[in-house]
Amino acid sequence: MNIKGIIKKNKKTKDLIKELEYGDIALICHKDIDEIAALGLIEKKVKAVINIEQSISGFYPNQGPKLLLEKGIILWDNVDKRLWDKITDETEIEIIENKIIGLDGDINLGKPLTIEDVEKKLAEAEDNFNNVLDDFIDNTLTYAKREKSLVTGKLQIPPIDIDLKDKPVVVLVRGKSYKEDLLAIRSFIKEVKPILIAVDGGADAFLEHRLKPDIIVGDMDSVSDEALKMAKELIVHGYPDGRAPGLDRLKSLGLEGKVFKAPGTSEDIALLLAYHYKAEIIVALGTHSNMIDFLEKGRKGMASTFLVRLKVGPKLVDGKGVSVLYNSSINTKTLVLLVIGMFLPFLVMAYYSPTVQQLIRLFIMRLKYSF
């Protein structure tokens, strides 16, 4: 095995993914690699991933490592943590037979993970699943009591300039399957023109599809400067005690934002915002809704999400459901063009075919004699 490439490192995998280019080697510090992180690394077409943490611990069935290996990306796992300081970011390295050559002596990475290794850990995770589920439920119920102010009318929801009343709203979170969800309702967005609310990096997902977010809600830590400057309204998710670190980012860009102080996640307050201002329907894309989603985010419960969905449930619709139920209308112009398109091949054939031309002449002659 011989691999050569530029190595790049960042302890936040989501930030590293933004910096990676085709053929790079990623050095990460990511325990239990989640599916979103794996898909980001795959999309960047990295040659290999070196992880100084356990890529799959067996705590829960995270699919990230399996996805990487299935795409042929070599994954070194649980490598000596001292490696982090020995490797300089964005330098070219060469790996020969599991050793990094020429950095103050050869550095042994050990054997890379195999599909068999991952399958064994996934089996352990399945065996442990009921215990994890039990703890997750207990945590959710405990924190639900503490965070019930989210849905009992005690929150100070900031005023907004965009009118949401009786309008459809799409809330996009850069979570699992967000790309598929967004593609599924493109025709709905194009024709109905709903208000677009992005949660942090969801704003860049809108831009990738040439859509401008109307409102961005979040910590402002994983959204591009470009997206922030294009949005009409910026809502910073603040802590219940009033701290809002995201405001500093906006001020550095010369932008203004309003603070929404609340416990829970940014996607929760985005849904609450749409509900509070009487949106007709709230279409959720890429949102987190199950235990695995939250474990992958490093959260041990989903109290706020549970509470918020209890409140906004009557207006909340999954994006995939919209794509199935929504039928795009065909206007008159489109229908006329469709009919012309159907007959065009026959007209071309008639023009070039002597046989067809002869039949047309005979038909015309028959009409003349008939009248």
N, C-alpha and C positions, 0 to 999 in steps of 0.2 A: 504494500500500500504506500503510495507516494502522492501527497497532496501539497500544493503550493498556492498561497494566496494571501491577501491582505486580511489581517485579523482585526476585528473591531470589538470593543467591549463596553458594556453598560449594565449596571445592576438592575436597571428597569428594562425588561425585555421590550416593552411597548415603545420605549424611546429609542432603543437600539435599532429596532426594525426600520424606523424612519431614516437612519443613517446608512443602512446596509445597501450594497450594490451587488449586481450579479457576480457570482463567483467568490464572494467574501467568505471568511471563516468567522463565525459568531462565538464570542466568549461571553457566557451568561452566568448569572447567579440566581437560578430560578428553581425553587423546590416545587415538584409536581407540575411539570409543564402543562399548561391548559391548552385546549383546542384552538382558541383564538391566537395565542402566541405561536403555536405550531404552524397554523395556516399563514400567519404573517411571515415567518421564516421561509416557508415553502414558496410563497409568492415572490420573495426576493431571490429565490434560487441560490441559496447559500450552498457552498460545497460541503461544509461540516459545521457541527455545533459542539462546543466544549462547555460543559456545565460543571461548576464547582459545587453544585448542590445535587441532591437526589432528583433525578428527572421523574421518577415514579417511586413513591415511598410505599405504596400499598395501602395508604390511609383511605383513599377513595379511588374509584376507577377513572382516573384522568386519561384522556385519549391522545394527548399531545405527542408523547414519545412514539407511539405506534404510527401516527400519521407521518411523522418525520421519516421513520425507517421505511415505511411503505413507499415513500417517494425517493428512496435511495440516498437520503442524507445521513451521513455518518454521525453518530452521537456518542461522544465520550461523556461518561456520567460520574458524578461524585469524585471529581478530580481534586487533588491536593489544593486546598485553598490558598496556599502560598504562591501558587501559579499566578494568581491575579496581579500581585505586585511585581512579579518578574517580567510580565509581558507588557510592553508599551503599546498603547492604542494606535491603530492604523499603521502598523508596520508589516512588512512582508515576512511570512514565516514558511518553513517547509517541514512537513510531517512525514517521516519515513518509518514505517513499521511501528506505529504508535508512539514515536518519539519526536518531540520538537527539537530540531537541530540548530545548534549554534547560539543558544541564549545562555551564556555563562555555563556551558556544559549542556548536554542533552537532557531534556525533560521528558520523563516517561509518563504518558497519559493512561497507561493500562489498556485493557481490552475495551473496545467500544461495545455499547449495548447491542443485543440481538433481539429479533422478534420473539425468540423463545424466552429471553429474560423478561421482556415486557409482558408477555402472556402469563408468565408465572406470577408477576406482581399484580396483574389485573385479577387473577383468580383469588389471590389473597384479599384484594380489595372487596371482591364480591362476598367473600366469607365474612368480612368485617362490616358489610354494608348496614345490617340491622342495628349494630351498636352505634354507628355514625348517625344513622337516621334518628335513633332514640335521643342522642345528645342534641342533634339539630332541632328536633321538635321542642325539647325542654328549653333550649336557648331562645327559640322563637317566641314561645309563650311567655317566658320571663321578661324579655325585652318589649314584648307587645304591651304589657301593662305600663312600662315606663314611657313608651313612645306614643301612647294613645292620643296625645295632644295633636298629633298629625291629622287626625280625622274628627276631632271633637270641637272644631271651630275656634281653637285657641291660638292658632298660628297667625302671624302678621304677614299676610301675602302682599307683596309689593304691587302697586298699581302699574299697569302697562299701557302703552300707547296704541297697541294693535287690538282691534276689536275682534274678539273670538266668538261673540254671542251668535248662536244658531249657525255656526260655520263648522265644516268638517276640519279636523286637525290631525296631522300625522306627526307622531313622536318617534324619532329615530335614535336608537342607541346602538353604538358600535359593538354589539354583542354577537353571540353565535348566530349564524345564518342571516346576518343583517343584509348582506349583498343579495342573497336570494329573495329575501322579503321585499327589498326595494325594487328589484327587477320585476317581481310579481305584480306590483301595483303601479307600474309606470303609466299605464293607460289611464288609470284612475286619477293620478296626480295631474296628468296632462289635460284631461277634460274637465275634472271637477275643480281643479286649482285650490286645494285645501291650504290652510295655514301650516307651514312647515316649522316644527320645533325640533331642534337638534340637541342632544345631550352630549356635551363636550365633543369628542372626536367624531360624533355622528354628523357634525357640520361638514367635515371634510368628505364624508361619504356622500352627502348631498352634492357637493361640488364635483366629485368624480362623475356624477351623472348629470352634470350641467344644470343643477338645481340650486337656487340660493335659499339658505335657511332664513326664515323670518325672525326667529328667536333662537338664541343659544342659551342653554341652561347648564350650569355645572361649576366645577372647581376651576375651570379654565387652564388645566394643566396638560391636557392632551389634545388640544385643538390648535390649528395653525393660525399664524398672524393673519394670513389672507382671509380665512373664514371669518375671524373676528371682525375684520374691517368691512366685510360685506353684509353682515347681519343687521337687521333693522333695530333689534333690541337684544340687550345682554343682561342675563339674570345670573348673578353670582350666588352659588350655594354657600351659605355661611353656617358656622357652628351655632348651636342654640345660645351660646354666651355672647354672640355678636361678632366674633372674629371671622374675617373673610379674606384669606390670603390671595384669593383669585383677583381681588381688586387691584393689588399691586401690579399684576401682569397687565391689566387693562390700562392702568395709569401710565405704565412705561410705554404703551403704544399710543397714548393720547386719546384713549377711549373712555367712555363712561358706562357704568353698569349699576344695576339695582341689586340690593342684597335680599335674598330670601333665607331667613334664619330658620333652620329646621333640622331635626335628627333625620336619620335614614340616608338613602342614596339620592343622587342627583336625578335619576330617572323617576324616582318617586315624586319629587317635587315638580318635575315637568308635567307629570300626569295630573297632579293636584292643581297646578296652574291652569291647565286647560279646562279642568272640571269646574274650578271656582269661577272662571269667566264664561261659563255656560256654553262651551263648545257643543255643537250638535251631536258629534260623534268623535271618538278619539281612536285613531288607528295606531296600534303599537307595532313597531318594527325592531327586531333584534333585542328586545327587552329580556331581562333575566326573570325566570318564573319558576325554577325548580331548584332542588337542593344542590345538584351538581353545578349548576350555573353559579350559585353563591359560594360554594366551596372553592371553585376555580378563581373567584375574586378574592379569596382569602377571608370570607365572612363565615362565621359559624352559625348564623341564623338569618332569617328573613322577616323579622318582625315588622319593619316599616313597610315592606312590600306587601305583606299579608294584609296589613291594616288599610293601606291605600287602595288595594284592589277590592276590598270590601266596600269602600266608599264609591269609587269611580266605576265599579263593575257594570252598572246598567248602560254606560256609554262607551265602554272599552271593547274594542274589537281587534282580534289578531290580524296582522297584515295578510297572512295566507288565506284567511277566510274571505277577506275583501276581494282578493284576486279570483276566487272561485265564484263568489256571488255577484260580483260586479260585471255587467255586460256592457261593453263599449258600444255606443250607438253609432249607426252608419248614416251619415247625412246624404241628402239627395245628390249632391255633386259626386260624392264617392261612389254612390250606386250607379250613376250614369257612366262614370269612367270604368267601373267594373264591367258593365254590360258591353261597352265599346271594346274593352280588352278581350272579352269572350268572343266577339265576332271578328275581331281583327285578323286572326289566323285564317279564317275562311275567306275573307276579302283578298288577302295576299295570295292564297292558293288559287282563287278564281282568276286573279290577274295574270298569273304565270302558267296556269294549266290550260292547254288547248282543249282538252276534253270538257272541262268545266265551262269554258267559254262557249263551246259548241252547244252544250246543254242549255245554257242561258239563252243563246240565239233561238234554239228550237222552242223554248218556253215562250219567248216574246212573239214568235211567229204564230204559235198556237193561240195566244191571246188575241192577236190581230184577226185571225180567221174566226175566232169565237164571237167577236163583236162586229 
